[in-house]
Amino acid sequence: MYRNEHGFTMIETLIATSIILMLIITMIPIISLMNTEKKLRLERLEFMNSLHDALQPYLWMEQPIPHTYQKNIDLKPVTFSFVREGNMIKGCVEWNNVKQTEERVCLYGIPEK
């Protein structure tokens, strides 16, 4: 009996399509999560750099402590606070991150005398 073998059968096409769809459906949430985490880390790095810069006048010059102020960075309200803890100055920054949870990062510095 002669059999035509010039193309794919319907079942082969369905299996290949289902495998491709499974890969796509699996990868979309993973890529979305990776993008969210990337934004979270970039945001955290940017606010830590801003905190570092804001902490410098309290370390090198006589600035009144405790001090708290709010500033907008990339259209996000960010709160900076500075307090003295022992012989060190603690600077903290608080904001609502990409995941809409409140995040707080603190840096410590020893003031120049």
Order of alpha helices (4+ residues) and beta strands (2+ residues): alpha-beta-beta-beta-beta
